[in-house]
Every structure is written in C-alpha cells, then in structure tokens.
Amino acid sequence: MVSRERLALTTPNLTETAMAGKKSLSHLRRYFPLTKKCIYLNNASEGPLPLSAKRVMEKFLYDSSYTENEHDPESFRIVEEVREKCARLIKAKSSEIALTTNTSYGLNLVCRGLGLKSGDEILLPEVEFPANVYPWLNLRSEGIRVKFIKTKNGFFDISRFHDAITPETRVFSVSFVQFLNGYKNDLKALGEICKQKDIFFVVDGIQGVGNQVLDVKECGIDLLSCGGHKWLLSPPGTGFVYLSSEAKRSLGTPFSGWLSVDWCRGKKKPDFTNLLRYDLKPFETARRFEFGSYPFLDIRGFDACLDMLLSAGIKNIEKHNRRLLKLLIDHINSSSRYELKSSLEEKHLSSIINFTGPGIDRVHRRLREEGIITSLREGGIRVSPHFYNNVTEIRKLIRVLET
Ligand SMILES: Cc1ncc(COP(=O)(O)O)c(C=O)c1O
C-alpha cells in the first residue's frame, strides 16, 4: 500500500519562487526529473509534468480509492480556482473562462456558436496547425467559405490580411505563436483591424500562452482557445477557452449540458437533490460552455502547474527562454552549416525557433542519440526550451551541432 508519507505534497514554495523569479528560475528545475535523463527542448510538442502536479494527482488517486468523496466540494472549489488562474495568465476575468479538454474544443465551440451562414467567409493564414483548420473546413458543407492567406516564408504579413478582407469576412482565426517556426503574430495590430472591420477575432493560444506575455483585452481578442499539455506543462486533457464578455453576445450556445446550468442558485454549493426540475438557467459566465462531469484528476494537476507558472511570472519565463534561444540564434547566424527558418525580428520572436541545414534528418537523429530531444518539423529542427532549461544545455546542443 502506498503510504501517506510517500504521497506527502511538496509543492514549490511560492514566495521563494516569486522572489527568485525576478532573477533566476533555476530553483524550479528540481521539479523536472526528466532533466536528469535528457536535455528536453521539445515543449512545443509536449511539456513534462512537474513533480508538484504529479504529487497532487497521486494524492487525489489515493483519496479516490480510500475515501468517500461524493460531489467533493474541494474539487468544485479547485475548478473555480483554475478558471481564475487561467484568467490571470492572459489578463482576463475568470467569468470569461471555461475549462475544456484541449484547443480543438474551443475552436469547435466558436465554429458552431457563431451561427455562420452560407456565403460567410473565414480567413486563416496558410500555415495554421490543423487543429485550427479542420473545424472551419467542416463548415464548407454549409456553404461557408474558408480562405487561406498566403505567407512570406511562413511569416504572416498584416498587409496581406488587410487585402484578403471582403464584405463577407466574418471570422479571422490565427495562432498566437506559429507552431513550426515560432513566429509570434502581432495580435494587437490584427485585433485592431478585426475591430474596425467587425470581424470576430479567434486565437489559437497553445504555442504562446505560458511562455509569452499576453493581454487579451489589449489585443481585442474575442475568443482564445488553449490546451494545457504543452507550455502549461499540464496533463493532456486540460485546457481552457476565453470568451470576452463583449463577444459573448455574438456567440450562441451551440451545445449545452447539465453542468452548463446553475445548480447553486445564489448559494455556495451546488444542490443536486432535485435533478428533475429542468428549469435551471445557463450560467451567465463562460462556464455555460462546460457541459458535464469534470476530469477532476487532470484539473488538480493543471492547478499545480498554473501555480508554478504564475509564481515564476510569465514575463520572467519569456525573458529566460529568449535568453536561451538567443545563444542558439547567435550560433546559427555565425555558422556556415545551418540557417534559421524563424524570423529574427524582435517582436516576432517567441520560445520556439526552427533551423535547417544539409542532412537535417541525420542531425536530428544524432541529437537524440546524445540525449537532446527536439522535433523534426517540415525540414527543420524545432527547438523549444522552457524555464527549467539552462544555458549548459543549450551549449551542449551547440557542441553537438558542430560535431
Ligand atoms: C498551434 C497548435 N494548435 C493546436 C494544437 C493541438 O490541438 P489540441 O490541443 O486540440 O490537441 C497544436 C499541437 O499539437 C498546435 O501546435
């Protein structure tokens, strides 16, 4: 039997983290045992679960087997806290957050919720991850047009967006950070255009939220969807959608479920003693888009990861990751072997870069043999460090690249 001692929680000391975060985030590295086994530079694919999350999840599993926890009020309280923490990540209000299971959930929600009609037009950059393409293509059978905007070498250009808009354009959907080359889109400028032209502005946030500072209000984003399993380091099956209070008016309720309605009715705890009443109203908040029973185990892990990210500070994380990538960028720029596939413009830099060179598949394999984990994406090596990575690891990557 697993002893309670072994399951004792050791979450990071948040005060210590907040203080140290101003200068260094190195003390958080110990929460990532993976760093002892390999140099993991692949957060754009999947983030490793920190020990603090693993421990609260183990405790939940233990309690689920050994204790009675019917309609566990603690779990509902954590769901509420997690909404609030997601909101803090992007400078939103918790009433504008619904918890989801991945990025695709929120994108499908907006596709179906906007009540688009035959002849309406959706604009997408031609280099979106498929999660932000197929939900829109699925509307074509209803006469809705999907138009792809050309990019320059994979970099999305605002003037081309401007030119693509027609009187039929209803929605523009774009990634905060492009998944292949890490190009950070200028969401503020894009949001302004959408506002002027009355276009619903949708953002796939998964490659930027958690590693780049974002103010959804300042950018005029109507809806942002984000999965938790990459930069938020959370269990797969976690995520959230942000729907601005103003945009809520434009979005219907395409789906509804028994947990979309208010069982609390002004009280603190939900009252499930009269389930056959059928007269409850949907929540006024974005919570109306949460339909049924929650993955409480995953949400506990999500909560612990959000604590770590928020206490480290997104601005600190952004700076730290940028500093690591700068070492690599400088090296590649001075190398005759490799060339960058990412933009070097300061405002388009993120926590992802991609570079290529002769025999890149072989180079990728060699890195793996040396215990350095990156992704091979469309003919380039994608490197995506997070706050637990360090300069020594990037130096080792550079050494291997040159052998
Ligand atoms: C930009 C982008 N959007 C979405 C996803 C994944 O979507 P989901 O969270 O629905 O699995 C990925 C990567 O897996 C991605 O890179």
Ligand as a Chemical Component Dictionary entry (heavy atoms), coordinates in Angstrom:
data_LIG
# 
_chem_comp.id                   LIG 
_chem_comp.type                 NON-POLYMER 
_chem_comp.pdbx_formal_charge   0 
_chem_comp.three_letter_code    LIG 
# 
loop_
_chem_comp_atom.comp_id 
_chem_comp_atom.atom_id 
_chem_comp_atom.alt_atom_id 
_chem_comp_atom.type_symbol 
_chem_comp_atom.charge 
_chem_comp_atom.model_Cartn_x 
_chem_comp_atom.model_Cartn_y 
_chem_comp_atom.model_Cartn_z 
_chem_comp_atom.pdbx_ordinal 
LIG C1 C1 C 0 -0.868 25.678 -32.854 1  
LIG C2 C2 C 0 -1.442 24.395 -32.323 2  
LIG N1 N1 N 0 -2.760 24.317 -32.067 3  
LIG C3 C3 C 0 -3.309 23.208 -31.553 4  
LIG C4 C4 C 0 -2.542 22.098 -31.261 5  
LIG C5 C5 C 0 -3.160 20.894 -30.634 6  
LIG O1 O1 O 0 -4.561 20.984 -30.521 7  
LIG P1 P1 P 0 -5.305 20.205 -29.348 8  
LIG O2 O2 O 0 -4.944 20.872 -28.066 9  
LIG O3 O3 O 0 -6.740 20.316 -29.681 10 
LIG O4 O4 O 0 -4.840 18.780 -29.409 11 
LIG C6 C6 C 0 -1.156 22.124 -31.535 12 
LIG C7 C7 C 0 -0.236 20.992 -31.308 13 
LIG O5 O5 O 0 -0.485 19.875 -31.014 14 
LIG C8 C8 C 0 -0.603 23.312 -32.065 15 
LIG O6 O6 O 0 0.712  23.412 -32.289 16 
# 
loop_
_chem_comp_bond.comp_id 
_chem_comp_bond.atom_id_1 
_chem_comp_bond.atom_id_2 
_chem_comp_bond.value_order 
_chem_comp_bond.pdbx_ordinal 
LIG C1 C2 SING 1  
LIG C2 N1 SING 2  
LIG C2 C8 DOUB 3  
LIG N1 C3 DOUB 4  
LIG C3 C4 SING 5  
LIG C4 C5 SING 6  
LIG C4 C6 DOUB 7  
LIG C5 O1 SING 8  
LIG O1 P1 SING 9  
LIG P1 O2 DOUB 10 
LIG P1 O3 SING 11 
LIG P1 O4 SING 12 
LIG C6 C7 SING 13 
LIG C6 C8 SING 14 
LIG C7 O5 DOUB 15 
LIG C8 O6 SING 16 
# 
